[in-house]
Every structure is written in structure tokens, then in C-alpha cells.
Amino acid sequence: MTKTDNHGAWLTQEAYDRLKKELDHISGPYRQEIVERIDQARSEGDLKENGGYHAAREEQSKNEGRIAHLKALLDNAQVGAAPADDGVVEPGMVVTAEIAGEEMTFLIGSREVAEDLAAGDDIEVFSEKSPMGAAISGHRVGDELSYTAPNGKDIPVRIVDAKPFQG
């Protein structure tokens, strides 16, 4: 399944499939398991002092939040192969940049996606919607620019390298 909404996070097909599998599990069998635990705890009587009931309700709330988050992520995701190896900064690229005089290497993409993609890789992730991510997106290797940090300071950036993520 390929989605092309330009406002969503970039996902490899593998990451999309993994997150979809998680969504199917937590919105199906796992959701039902929680409901059964709540029903079981409810049948034990006084709900005010029923720790099992309250724990199951809290777990249900967290699970419903995760379901909503994954649905929104997957409904708006851009799914496909890694971006072209053309030196242009975009989601799915591992970027090396000199930022305020210090060289850093990081993945451009949503944090949710990056946790899935970069599992096992020790790489920092910057959202393409963050101030720096937005400022460098579309720039090429060798470009020098600056962006305004949330604290109001102008931060100089030089793009050293940009390669597709090979997770």
C-alpha cells in the first residue's frame, strides 16, 4: 500500500507494515483482552478499592491513545522506498551537518518512524517539522544557511553530507 500525502511522515514499506501489524493487534485481540480484564475486575465488586479494575482501565486508556496515534500516523504516511541519493535533505535522509561549529549526524523524519527505523542504530532523529529540520529540508550538500532556534538565536548550519537511510 503506498500513500503519498505530503503532510505525513515518511515510512519505508517495512516500517509501515510493522506499525500496521501493531495497530491490528492492539485494536483487535489486545483491546478485547483489556475489556475482558475490566469485566472480570468489575464482577469482583466494589470498584473504589479494586486495583485490578483501575489498572485495567488505565491500560485501556493508554491503549486507545496508542491506537489513535498509530491510525493518524499510518493514514497520513508517505510510504515508499528511501529517497533518491541526490544530496538533497528530505525525510528519510541521514544528514551530516556542521551546526554552530559542531558536526552532527542525524536522521530526518518523525520520531515515531525513527524509533522503528533506527532501532539498533544509535542515531539521533530530527523531525522535518522542527525548526532546524524545516530550515534544512530541500537544501543540498555544501549549502550554508541559518535557522532561528526556539530560544530566538540564529544558528549557522552547513550541510556536509546527505544520504538515504539504509536501516
C-alpha positions in Angstrom: 0.0 0.0 0.0 1.5 3.3 -1.0 0.3 6.6 0.4 1.6 10.0 -0.9 0.1 12.6 1.4 2.9 15.2 1.6 1.9 16.2 5.1 2.6 12.8 6.7 5.7 11.1 8.0 8.0 9.2 5.6 7.9 5.4 6.2 9.6 2.5 4.5 7.2 -0.2 3.5 8.7 -2.4 6.2 8.1 0.3 8.9 4.6 0.8 7.7 3.9 -2.9 7.8 5.4 -3.3 11.3 3.3 -0.4 12.6 0.2 -1.7 10.9 0.7 -5.1 12.5 1.0 -3.5 15.9 -2.2 -1.5 15.2 -4.1 -4.6 14.1 -3.0 -6.3 17.4 -3.8 -3.5 19.8 -7.1 -2.6 18.2 -8.2 -6.3 18.0 -7.1 -9.1 20.3 -5.3 -6.9 22.8 -8.2 -4.4 23.1 -10.6 -7.4 23.7 -8.2 -8.8 26.3 -8.3 -5.5 28.2 -12.2 -5.4 28.0 -12.3 -8.9 29.5 -10.0 -7.9 32.3 -12.2 -4.9 33.1 -15.3 -7.1 33.1 -13.6 -9.6 35.3 -12.5 -7.0 37.8 -16.0 -5.3 37.7 -17.5 -8.6 38.7 -15.4 -8.7 41.8 -17.5 -6.0 43.5 -16.5 -2.6 45.0 -14.8 -0.6 42.2 -13.4 2.1 44.6 -10.9 -0.3 46.1 -10.4 -2.6 43.1 -6.8 -2.1 42.0 -7.2 -4.6 39.1 -10.1 -2.7 37.7 -8.3 0.7 37.9 -5.1 -0.7 36.4 -7.1 -2.3 33.5 -8.9 1.0 32.9 -5.6 2.9 32.8 -4.2 0.3 30.4 -7.3 0.7 28.3 -6.8 4.5 28.2 -3.2 4.2 27.1 -4.0 1.6 24.5 -6.8 3.7 23.0 -4.3 6.6 22.8 -1.8 4.4 21.0 -4.4 3.2 18.6 -5.4 6.8 17.8 -1.8 7.8 17.3 -1.0 4.9 15.0 -4.1 5.4 13.0 -3.3 9.0 12.4 0.4 8.2 11.6 -0.5 5.4 9.1 -3.4 7.3 7.5 -1.1 10.2 6.6 2.2 8.4 6.0 4.2 8.7 2.8 5.2 5.1 2.1 7.9 4.0 -0.3 11.5 3.4 -1.0 14.2 5.5 0.5 14.6 8.9 -1.1 16.9 9.4 -4.0 20.6 9.6 -3.3 20.9 13.1 -4.7 22.3 15.0 -1.8 19.1 16.8 -1.1 17.9 16.9 2.5 14.5 15.4 3.0 12.7 12.9 5.2 14.5 9.5 5.2 17.9 11.0 4.8 20.8 10.7 7.2 22.3 14.1 7.3 25.7 15.2 8.5 25.8 18.9 9.2 28.0 21.4 10.9 25.7 23.1 13.4 27.0 26.1 15.2 30.5 24.8 14.6 29.9 21.3 15.8 29.4 18.4 13.3 26.4 16.1 13.9 24.9 13.2 12.0 21.1 12.5 12.3 18.1 11.1 10.6 15.4 13.5 9.2 12.0 12.1 9.9 9.2 11.7 12.5 10.3 10.4 15.9 7.7 7.6 15.7 9.1 6.4 12.4 12.7 6.9 13.5 12.2 4.7 16.6 11.1 2.0 14.3 13.6 2.6 11.5 16.6 3.3 13.7 16.1 0.5 16.2 19.6 -0.8 16.9 21.2 2.1 15.1 22.5 4.7 17.5 21.3 7.7 15.5 19.6 10.9 16.7 16.4 11.9 14.9 15.2 15.4 14.0 11.7 15.9 12.8 11.3 17.5 9.4 8.8 19.9 11.1 11.3 21.0 13.8 12.8 24.5 13.3 16.1 23.0 12.1 14.5 20.2 10.1 12.3 22.7 8.3 15.2 25.0 7.7 17.5 22.4 6.1 14.8 20.5 4.1 15.3 20.9 0.4 18.9 22.1 0.8 21.9 20.3 -0.8 25.3 19.1 0.4 27.5 22.2 0.6 24.7 24.7 1.3 25.2 27.1 4.1 22.2 28.6 5.9 20.9 29.6 9.3 17.8 29.0 11.2 16.2 30.6 14.2 16.2 28.3 17.2 13.2 28.3 19.7 15.3 30.5 22.0 15.4 33.2 19.3 19.1 32.7 18.4 20.3 32.4 14.8 22.1 29.1 14.3 24.5 28.7 11.4 24.3 25.3 9.5 26.4 23.8 6.8 25.2 20.6 5.1 28.2 18.3 4.9 26.5 15.1 3.6 23.0 13.7 3.0 22.5 10.0 2.2 19.4 7.8 2.2 18.9 5.9 5.5 20.0 2.3 5.0 18.3 0.7 8.0 
